[in-house]
Amino acid sequence: MNPTPTVSDTAADLLEVVRDLARELQPQRRGLESLSLDASLERDLGLDSLGRVELFARLERRFGARLPESALTSAETPRDLLGSLQSLSGGEGVSRTATTARTIEVPDLADAEAAPERTRTLMEVLAWHAERHPERRHILFYPGADDAEPEELTYGELDRRARAAAAGLVSLGLEPGGAVGLMLPSGLDYFIAFFGALLAGGVPVPLYPPVRRSQIEDHLRRQAGILKTSEAGFLITFSEVLPLARLLRGQVPELRRVITVDELRERGAAAGAGNTAGMAGMAGIPVPRRSEDIAFLQFTSGSTGNPKGVVLTHANLLANLRAIGQ
């Protein structure tokens, strides 16, 4: 009979997971053997948004437990993560064989069909799916709360909402090839904003969202470097950032507008008011793009140094996606 795990056992296992990941991501980092529960995930370990997601996935596999999504954005230290794990077990230690993970609905993909090779950009792929099977589910998003209902987004709905957001960006003066910053939490709005920027001819620039809402101002100061480097004229974000727009524009002269997804959709609808075809504000959308054009700019978080960017074209992304599909 296995003994009941203690909190110290859980802490030791958690630190082992954190330490192993940090070694893989940054082999040159020193001091990991003495890693404490109070080390900063961002400052001491340099974990950006992708690093955090990988850490959560590994912790969930190790402990067989589904961590609340709120912990992904609020945890600052391994001790915070330990607290989240303890909350799942009533304050006790957590076994490596716990069984609290949520069952995820897996759709039947027997009749699924990939977009043909002739589709050369992400927008063409979306348009192909939206025209061929608009009611097919594209995304099933599970919010953090265990009792929250999953949110569905079909190909047709993603295409419709993204086109409205694109019309809003065009009405604000986005030029083809212009950078559009995206600072949004996980959710359906992220996909709508991403494809909205693409359909408007822009280049999405994903930004790491703040760990805590109370740290938005400090976070924006650090992320301003990404907006400045990419020369982003627009930032699509959530409502709490809007009061700090003046702070951002002071650091990023090119930034013309800070706006939410809902505001973009409203502008898109207003721009096309009276359109008898029912495609409000959609004239000229999508803006034509080529396979060699930039699909998005991927930057490091900037938490441990100057942010560095990587250019990814539509051809790059589709080649990888098709290889994964095969």
C-alpha positions as CSV (number, residue, x, y, z in Angstrom):
1,M,0.0,0.0,0.0
2,N,1.5,3.3,-1.0
3,P,1.8,5.9,1.7
4,T,-0.3,9.1,1.4
5,P,1.8,11.8,-0.2
6,T,2.8,14.7,1.9
7,V,3.0,18.4,1.0
8,S,6.8,18.1,1.0
9,D,6.6,15.2,-1.4
10,T,4.4,17.2,-3.7
11,A,6.7,20.2,-3.4
12,A,9.8,18.1,-4.3
13,D,8.0,16.6,-7.3
14,L,6.9,20.0,-8.5
15,L,10.4,21.5,-8.2
16,E,11.8,18.6,-10.1
17,V,9.4,19.3,-13.0
18,V,10.2,23.0,-13.0
19,R,13.9,22.4,-12.8
20,D,13.9,19.9,-15.7
21,L,11.9,22.3,-17.9
22,A,14.2,25.2,-17.1
23,R,17.3,23.1,-18.0
24,E,15.8,22.2,-21.3
25,L,14.8,25.7,-22.2
26,Q,17.9,27.4,-21.0
27,P,20.8,24.9,-20.6
28,Q,23.2,27.8,-19.6
29,R,21.1,28.9,-16.6
30,R,22.9,28.4,-13.3
31,G,21.6,27.8,-9.8
32,L,18.8,25.4,-10.7
33,E,19.9,22.8,-8.1
34,S,19.1,25.3,-5.3
35,L,15.8,26.3,-6.9
36,S,13.3,27.3,-4.2
37,L,9.5,27.5,-4.0
38,D,9.8,31.3,-4.0
39,A,11.8,31.6,-7.2
40,S,10.1,33.9,-9.8
41,L,8.8,32.0,-12.8
42,E,9.4,35.0,-15.0
43,R,12.5,36.7,-13.5
44,D,14.5,33.8,-12.1
45,L,13.5,31.1,-14.6
46,G,12.7,33.2,-17.7
47,L,9.5,31.3,-18.5
48,D,7.5,33.2,-21.2
49,S,3.9,32.3,-22.2
50,L,4.9,29.2,-24.1
51,G,7.2,28.1,-21.3
52,R,4.3,28.4,-18.8
53,V,2.0,26.4,-21.0
54,E,4.5,23.6,-21.3
55,L,5.1,23.7,-17.5
56,F,1.4,23.4,-16.8
57,A,1.1,20.5,-19.2
58,R,4.0,18.7,-17.5
59,L,2.6,19.3,-14.0
60,E,-0.8,18.0,-15.1
61,R,0.7,14.9,-16.6
62,R,2.9,14.3,-13.5
63,F,0.1,14.7,-11.0
64,G,-2.9,13.6,-13.2
65,A,-4.7,16.7,-12.2
66,R,-6.2,19.6,-14.2
67,L,-4.9,22.9,-12.8
68,P,-7.3,25.9,-13.0
69,E,-6.6,28.2,-16.0
70,S,-6.5,31.1,-13.6
71,A,-3.3,29.7,-12.1
72,L,-1.6,29.9,-15.6
73,T,-1.8,33.7,-15.5
74,S,-1.7,34.4,-11.8
75,A,1.1,32.1,-10.5
76,E,4.3,33.9,-9.9
77,T,6.3,31.2,-8.1
78,P,6.4,27.4,-7.7
79,R,4.8,28.0,-4.3
80,D,1.8,29.5,-6.0
81,L,1.6,26.4,-8.2
82,L,1.9,24.2,-5.1
83,G,-1.0,26.0,-3.6
84,S,-3.1,25.3,-6.7
85,L,-2.2,21.6,-6.5
86,Q,-3.1,21.5,-2.8
87,S,-6.4,23.1,-3.4
88,L,-7.3,20.1,-5.6
89,S,-6.7,17.8,-2.7
90,G,-8.1,19.7,0.2
91,G,-4.7,21.0,1.4
92,E,-2.9,17.6,1.4
93,G,-0.2,16.2,-0.8
94,V,-1.0,15.3,-4.3
95,S,-0.4,11.8,-5.6
96,R,1.3,11.3,-9.0
97,T,-1.7,9.1,-9.9
98,A,-4.4,11.5,-9.0
99,T,-7.5,11.3,-11.2
100,T,-9.0,14.8,-11.1
101,A,-8.4,15.6,-14.7
102,R,-11.4,16.7,-16.7
103,T,-12.6,14.5,-19.6
104,I,-12.2,16.5,-22.8
105,E,-14.8,15.9,-25.6
106,V,-13.0,14.6,-28.7
107,P,-15.0,15.1,-32.0
108,D,-15.3,12.4,-34.6
109,L,-12.8,13.4,-37.3
110,A,-13.5,10.4,-39.6
111,D,-14.9,12.7,-42.3
112,A,-12.6,15.6,-41.7
113,E,-10.9,16.9,-44.8
114,A,-7.8,19.1,-44.9
115,A,-7.6,22.1,-47.1
116,P,-6.1,21.4,-50.5
117,E,-2.5,22.3,-51.5
118,R,-3.8,25.1,-53.7
119,T,-4.6,27.1,-50.5
120,R,-1.5,29.1,-50.0
121,T,-2.3,31.3,-47.0
122,L,-4.0,30.9,-43.6
123,M,-6.9,33.1,-44.9
124,E,-7.4,30.9,-47.9
125,V,-7.5,27.8,-45.7
126,L,-10.1,29.5,-43.4
127,A,-12.2,30.6,-46.5
128,W,-12.1,27.0,-47.9
129,H,-13.3,25.5,-44.7
130,A,-15.9,28.2,-44.1
131,E,-17.3,27.7,-47.6
132,R,-17.2,23.9,-47.6
133,H,-18.5,23.1,-44.1
134,P,-19.4,26.4,-42.2
135,E,-21.2,24.5,-39.4
136,R,-18.2,22.2,-38.6
137,R,-16.6,22.9,-35.2
138,H,-13.2,24.5,-35.5
139,I,-12.6,25.2,-31.8
140,L,-14.0,23.9,-28.5
141,F,-12.6,26.2,-25.8
142,Y,-12.7,25.0,-22.2
143,P,-12.7,28.0,-19.7
144,G,-10.7,27.6,-16.5
145,A,-13.6,26.8,-14.1
146,D,-14.4,23.1,-13.9
147,D,-18.2,23.8,-14.0
148,A,-18.0,26.3,-16.9
149,E,-19.5,25.2,-20.2
150,P,-17.1,24.9,-23.2
151,E,-17.5,27.5,-25.9
152,E,-17.7,26.4,-29.5
153,L,-16.6,28.3,-32.6
154,T,-17.4,26.9,-36.1
155,Y,-15.5,27.7,-39.2
156,G,-18.3,29.8,-40.5
157,E,-18.6,31.8,-37.3
158,L,-14.9,32.4,-37.1
159,D,-14.9,33.6,-40.7
160,R,-17.8,35.9,-40.0
161,R,-16.5,37.4,-36.8
162,A,-13.0,37.8,-38.1
163,R,-14.2,39.6,-41.2
164,A,-16.1,42.1,-38.9
165,A,-13.0,42.7,-36.9
166,A,-11.0,43.1,-40.1
167,A,-13.5,45.7,-41.4
168,G,-13.0,47.6,-38.1
169,L,-9.2,47.6,-38.6
170,V,-9.5,48.7,-42.2
171,S,-11.8,51.5,-41.1
172,L,-9.2,52.7,-38.7
173,G,-6.6,52.9,-41.5
174,L,-4.6,49.7,-41.2
175,E,-2.4,49.4,-44.3
176,P,-1.4,46.0,-45.9
177,G,1.6,44.6,-44.1
178,G,1.0,46.8,-41.0
179,A,1.8,45.2,-37.6
180,V,-1.1,44.6,-35.2
181,G,-0.3,43.7,-31.6
182,L,-2.4,41.1,-29.8
183,M,-2.4,41.1,-26.0
184,L,-5.4,38.9,-25.1
185,P,-6.1,36.1,-22.6
186,S,-6.9,32.6,-23.8
187,G,-10.3,32.5,-25.4
188,L,-12.2,32.7,-28.7
189,D,-11.6,36.4,-29.1
190,Y,-7.9,35.6,-29.6
191,F,-8.6,33.6,-32.7
192,I,-11.0,36.2,-34.0
193,A,-8.5,39.0,-33.5
194,F,-5.7,36.9,-35.1
195,F,-7.6,36.1,-38.2
196,G,-9.2,39.6,-38.3
197,A,-5.7,41.1,-38.5
198,L,-4.8,38.7,-41.3
199,L,-8.0,39.3,-43.3
200,A,-7.3,43.1,-43.0
201,G,-3.9,42.5,-44.6
202,G,-2.1,43.1,-41.3
203,V,0.6,41.1,-39.5
204,P,-0.4,39.8,-36.1
205,V,2.2,40.3,-33.3
206,P,1.2,38.1,-30.3
207,L,2.3,39.6,-26.9
208,Y,2.6,37.8,-23.7
209,P,-0.4,38.9,-21.5
210,P,0.2,40.2,-18.0
211,V,0.6,37.5,-15.3
212,R,-1.7,39.5,-12.9
213,R,-4.2,42.1,-13.9
214,S,-2.8,44.3,-11.0
215,Q,0.6,44.3,-12.9
216,I,-0.7,45.6,-16.2
217,E,1.1,48.9,-16.1
218,D,4.5,47.4,-15.3
219,H,3.9,44.7,-17.9
220,L,3.0,47.2,-20.6
221,R,6.2,49.1,-20.0
222,R,8.2,46.0,-20.7
223,Q,6.1,44.8,-23.6
224,A,6.3,48.2,-25.3
225,G,9.6,47.2,-26.7
226,I,7.9,44.5,-28.9
227,L,5.4,47.0,-30.2
228,K,8.1,49.5,-30.9
229,T,10.4,47.0,-32.7
230,S,7.5,45.7,-34.8
231,E,6.3,49.3,-35.5
232,A,2.7,48.2,-34.6
233,G,0.1,50.8,-35.3
234,F,-2.6,49.0,-33.4
235,L,-3.0,46.9,-30.3
236,I,-6.0,44.6,-29.8
237,T,-6.4,43.9,-26.1
238,F,-8.9,43.6,-23.2
239,S,-10.8,46.5,-21.6
240,E,-8.5,46.9,-18.5
241,V,-5.6,48.0,-20.8
242,L,-7.6,50.8,-22.4
243,P,-7.1,53.4,-19.6
244,L,-3.3,52.9,-20.0
245,A,-3.3,53.5,-23.7
246,R,-1.7,57.0,-23.2
247,L,1.2,55.4,-21.4
248,L,1.8,53.0,-24.3
249,R,1.5,55.7,-27.0
250,G,4.1,57.7,-25.1
251,Q,6.6,54.8,-25.5
252,V,5.5,53.7,-29.0
253,P,5.0,56.7,-31.2
254,E,3.8,54.5,-34.1
255,L,0.9,53.2,-32.0
256,R,-2.3,54.8,-33.3
257,R,-5.0,52.9,-31.5
258,V,-5.6,50.6,-28.6
259,I,-8.9,48.7,-29.0
260,T,-10.9,45.6,-28.0
261,V,-12.3,42.9,-30.2
262,D,-15.9,44.0,-29.4
263,E,-15.1,47.6,-30.4
264,L,-13.5,46.4,-33.7
265,R,-16.7,44.3,-34.5
266,E,-18.9,47.3,-33.8
267,R,-16.8,49.6,-36.0
268,G,-16.9,46.9,-38.8
269,A,-20.7,46.7,-38.6
270,A,-21.0,50.5,-38.6
271,A,-18.6,50.9,-41.5
272,G,-20.9,48.7,-43.6
273,A,-24.3,49.9,-42.4
274,G,-26.8,49.9,-45.2
275,N,-25.0,47.2,-47.2
276,T,-27.9,45.3,-48.9
277,A,-25.8,42.2,-49.4
278,G,-25.6,41.7,-45.7
279,M,-21.7,41.7,-45.8
280,A,-21.4,44.8,-43.7
281,G,-18.1,46.6,-44.2
282,M,-16.6,43.6,-46.0
283,A,-15.7,45.3,-49.3
284,G,-12.1,44.5,-50.2
285,I,-11.8,41.9,-47.4
286,P,-9.8,39.7,-47.3
287,V,-6.9,41.9,-48.5
288,P,-4.9,39.8,-50.9
289,R,-1.7,38.3,-49.5
290,R,0.8,35.8,-50.9
291,S,2.3,32.7,-49.5
292,E,5.7,34.4,-49.0
293,D,4.1,37.3,-47.0
294,I,4.5,37.4,-43.3
295,A,1.8,35.5,-41.4
296,F,2.9,36.8,-37.9
297,L,5.9,37.9,-35.9
298,Q,6.8,35.8,-32.9
299,F,8.7,37.5,-30.1
300,T,10.3,36.3,-26.9
301,S,8.6,37.7,-23.8
302,G,11.2,40.3,-23.1
303,S,11.2,39.4,-19.4
304,T,14.9,38.5,-19.3
305,G,16.3,40.8,-22.0
306,N,15.5,42.7,-25.1
307,P,12.7,40.9,-27.0
308,K,13.8,39.0,-30.1
309,G,11.5,38.4,-33.1
310,V,11.2,35.7,-35.6
311,V,9.4,36.1,-39.0
312,L,7.0,33.4,-40.0
313,T,5.4,33.4,-43.4
314,H,2.2,31.7,-44.6
315,A,4.4,29.2,-46.5
316,N,6.4,28.4,-43.3
317,L,3.3,27.7,-41.2
318,L,1.3,25.7,-43.8
319,A,4.3,23.5,-44.6
320,N,4.6,22.7,-40.9
321,L,0.8,22.2,-40.4
322,R,0.6,19.9,-43.4
323,A,3.6,17.9,-42.2
324,I,1.9,17.5,-38.8
325,G,-1.3,16.5,-40.5
326,Q,0.4,13.8,-42.6
